[in-house]
Amino acid sequence: MSKSIYVGNLPFAFGNEQLSELFAEFGEVKSAKVVFDRDSNRSKGFGFVEMDDEAAEKAIQSLNGKNVGNRALRVNESQPREQRPPRQGGGGYGNRRG
């Protein structure tokens, strides 16, 4: 089985490769993805890593709170994304009244 790991408070200069390298010492990294803003293409400061269960547990224990680039990482097992209700209104031009 594999486990998805949430990694928060990443240095903004980190990309997928640096994230993968950070976790590689604990086992095989199946995937590593830093989340980027689609408009500015800048890192949002968090990402996700997928590893097998045993390696993931070691990585979480070792890296949570570790100082990387003057930032204390937040590392834990990722949780499923909560379903959000559809947005009301929105703010486009079609919502103006006259």
Secondary structure, 3 states (H helix, E strand, C coil): CEEEEEEECCCCCCCHHHHHHHHHCCCCEEEEEEEECCCCCCEEEEEEEEEEHHHHHHHHHHHCCCEECCEECEEEECCCCCCCCCCCCCCCHHHCCC
